[in-house]
Amino acid sequence: MTTNKSVLKWLEEMKNLLNPDSVVWIDGSEEQLEKLRAEAVKTGEMIKLNEEKLPGCYLHRTKPNDVARVEDRTFICSKNKENAGPTNNWCDPQEMYKKIYNIARGTYKGRTMYIIPYSMGPIGSKIAKIGIEVTDSIYVVLNMNIMTRVGTKVLETLGDSEDWVKGLHAKCDVDPENRYICHFPEDNTIISVNSAYGGNVLLGKKCFALRIASYQGWKEGWMAEHMLILGLQNPKGEIRYVAAAFPSACGKTNLAMLIPPEYLRKKGYKIWTVGDDISWMKIGPDGRLYAINPENGFFGVAPGTNAHSNFNALESTKKNTIFTNVALDLDDNTVWWEGLNKDLPENALDWKGNKWDPAKFDKADKTTYAAHPNSRFTAPAKNCPCISDEFDKGEGVPISAIIFGGRRAKCAPLVYQSKSWENGVFVGSAMASETTAAAAGAVGVVRRDPMAMLPFCGYHMGDYFAHWLEMGKKLGDKAPKIFNVNWFRTDDEGNFIWPGYGDNMRVLNWIVDRCEGKADATETAIGYIPKPEDIDLTDLDMDMDTLKSILKVDKNVWSKEVAEIEEHYKKFGDKLPNELKNQLNTLKTNIENM
């Protein structure tokens, strides 16, 4: 398949280490993939679903001890511990190579080694990167085929280049005590052992697309971010693109695939999805920031996805999708999960393959659920009804605005604009969300998640902030404007005030208007707040006073916020850029003078 010496040398090392019975190159052909699907069904690794209702779809179950990303087992192995920073687990590279090679040694005996050449981003794009993953799992092969661009064309594009990322995955015994997901940023290498769950073994996903790529971007002068990308089309047919970062449980996928409210749809507004999770951004020839989605599919959380919460995501799963750890409805051989609809299946197997009793279902007790709370769908992005025409082009889309957000009951207003790029980096660096009843632990605890990158930054986060500031200097007056949104302000009874979902389009319209100098704003202690009359409330059951209440900046709440940011910043020590210290001091003074 290739004459690339660096590829062949590494693969020879992997064969000697893993000792497979056979070796199969994945060429990306439908014929080869169909054979693998049939083999996975034969061995019970996957279950073929109803071909009429869910054509080309399959169900897979992981072991109960292997159902989510394992952050405590995820390591950044840089030569210098300081380079991993305070937010990552670190181990000396030589020590970790020795440990995980000993775990993986000989584990492919009796198994097939699959070699997956894949491109993160459209093949040949100037923003794309190439990886090669070896795995002993057909499930991984088939998921990587959905999530990335796979096959011989990738190797043709790579040629003799040594700029590619090595990825070793070995299922081993799926033993949680010996499970490691390790990144060697200085070596462009990822190794995952003793897991078969997607987030730990689809090495193009968070491992390459964020942890390794963020380090590459730092060294090469571009950005790998945990951001959706969407295009907003106005009635004139003009499209403006925004990228947005949110911690989990803040509606990121819903925003990426938003359907405008009927009133705005009738006027001609549309949303186009470029990406739901990851954005790679480089400065283009015209000096603007251009973004691609390096992925080729959606690896979405199934529970809660339904026709109301995210119609487009649900539609994306209707064909050629792999479902993981959802329930199997035996009556029609389809899948089900909590939140899909209100009709509990009477004759179903739960995510472990056991008979499920709907009479025992208790919404407050997740042990009674039919689907695992972190069950997933891997769906081709091309299935999405609102996928952008730019998705496959590779040039990237010009980003007008970058949006940060979180779940804050009383703190952040509905939307505000930062006062500058530096101020926007400060806003992102202090990004936070409050825990909900759905999350483990106490409710209402503020968790800081800078740029939604806390588990995914492949190097010291202080250096990461400095890189953001440096990118702003390079972009100059062509830098995207930076905003913060909060769909989750609540009243005194804890009810959400803003309707959210499609109505978030009303806020996006103001953001785009601000980028183009078409909307006014009021300067406050924290940034620029919309004039209430500039948020279109047509057909919305909300009066102007209510809107004003969620645009308010409360001095007491923000005084507490400043103190918490000060505490948050301490962990970055001397690596915290002075610009961010100055931004914090300015905010402190502004709040005191309110």
DAVENGI-V488379 format. One record per backbone hydrogen bond with DSSP energy under -0.5 kcal/mol. CO is the residue of the C=O (numbers start at 1). NH is the residue of the N-H. Records with the same first field share a line. If there is no record, write none. Layout:
CO: NH + NH
//
This chain:
4: 8
5: 9
6: 10
7: 11
8: 12
9: 13
10: 14
11: 15
12: 16
13: 17
14: 18
15: 19
17: 106
18: 108
22: 113
24: 115
25: 27
26: 117
27: 152
29: 33
30: 34
31: 35
32: 36
33: 37
34: 38
35: 39
36: 40
37: 41
38: 42
39: 43
40: 44 + 45 + 46
41: 44
47: 59
50: 54
54: 57
55: 320
57: 49
58: 323
59: 47
60: 325
63: 66
69: 71
70: 73
71: 74
73: 75 + 181
74: 89
75: 77 + 183
76: 78 + 91
79: 81
80: 83 + 84
81: 84 + 85
83: 460
85: 88
89: 76
92: 96
93: 97
94: 98
95: 99
96: 100
97: 101
98: 102
99: 103
100: 104
101: 105
104: 107
106: 109
108: 21 + 111
111: 21 + 22
112: 114
113: 24
114: 116 + 135
115: 26 + 117
116: 118 + 133
117: 151
118: 131
119: 121 + 149
120: 129
122: 125
125: 128
129: 120
130: 165
131: 118
132: 167
133: 116
134: 169
135: 114
137: 141
138: 142
139: 143
140: 144
141: 145
142: 146
143: 146 + 147
144: 148
147: 296 + 297
148: 150
149: 119
151: 154 + 155
152: 156
153: 157
154: 158
155: 159
158: 161
162: 164
165: 132
166: 190
167: 134 + 169
168: 192
170: 194
171: 174
174: 176
175: 178
176: 179
180: 182 + 193
181: 75
182: 191
183: 77 + 185
184: 187 + 188 + 189
185: 188
188: 166
189: 184
190: 168
191: 182
192: 170
193: 180
197: 200 + 201
198: 201 + 202
201: 203
202: 205
203: 208
204: 209
205: 209
206: 210 + 211
207: 212
208: 213
210: 214
211: 215
212: 216
213: 217
214: 218
215: 219
216: 220
217: 221 + 222
223: 225 + 281
225: 227 + 279
228: 244
229: 274 + 275
230: 242
231: 233 + 272
232: 240
233: 270
234: 237
238: 234
240: 232
241: 400 + 401
242: 230
243: 403
244: 228
245: 405
247: 250
251: 255
252: 256
253: 257
255: 258
258: 260
261: 264 + 265
262: 266
263: 267
264: 268 + 269
265: 268
270: 233
272: 231 + 274
273: 388
275: 229
279: 225 + 281
280: 292
281: 223
282: 290
284: 287
288: 284 + 290
289: 399
290: 282
291: 397
292: 280 + 294
294: 121
296: 381
298: 300 + 379
300: 377
302: 305
304: 306
306: 310
310: 314
311: 315
312: 316
313: 317
314: 317
315: 318
321: 58 + 323
322: 378
323: 60
324: 376
325: 372
327: 329 + 336
328: 330 + 349
329: 332 + 333 + 334
333: 50
334: 329
336: 327
337: 340
338: 304
341: 339
342: 344
347: 330 + 331
348: 356
349: 328
350: 353
354: 350
356: 348 + 358
357: 360
358: 361
362: 365
364: 366
365: 368
366: 369
370: 351
372: 375
375: 302
376: 324
377: 300 + 379
378: 322
379: 298
380: 383
381: 384
384: 387
386: 273
388: 391
390: 393 + 394
394: 127
397: 291
398: 241 + 400
400: 481
401: 243
402: 483
403: 245
404: 485
405: 247
406: 408
407: 434
409: 490
414: 486
415: 530
416: 484
417: 528
420: 424
421: 425
422: 426
423: 427
424: 428
425: 429
426: 430
428: 431 + 451
431: 449
433: 447
435: 444
436: 439
442: 445
445: 435 + 447
446: 448
447: 433
449: 452
450: 453
453: 456 + 457
460: 463 + 464
461: 465
462: 466
463: 467
464: 468
465: 469
466: 470
467: 471
468: 472
469: 473
470: 474
471: 475
472: 476
475: 478
476: 479
481: 402
482: 418
483: 404
484: 416
485: 406
486: 489
489: 497 + 498
491: 494
495: 491
500: 503
501: 504
502: 261 + 505
503: 506
504: 507 + 508
505: 509
506: 510
507: 511
508: 512
509: 513
510: 514
511: 515
512: 516
513: 518 + 519
514: 517
520: 531
522: 529
527: 524 + 529
528: 417
529: 522
531: 534
532: 535
534: 536
535: 537
537: 540
540: 542
543: 547
544: 548
545: 549
546: 550
547: 550 + 551
548: 551
550: 414
552: 554
553: 555
554: 558
555: 559
556: 560
557: 561
558: 562
559: 563
560: 564
561: 565
562: 566
563: 567
564: 568
565: 569
566: 570
567: 570 + 571
568: 571
569: 572
570: 573
572: 575
573: 576
577: 580 + 581
578: 582
579: 583
580: 584
581: 585
582: 586
583: 587
584: 588
585: 589
586: 590
587: 591
588: 592
589: 593
591: 594
//
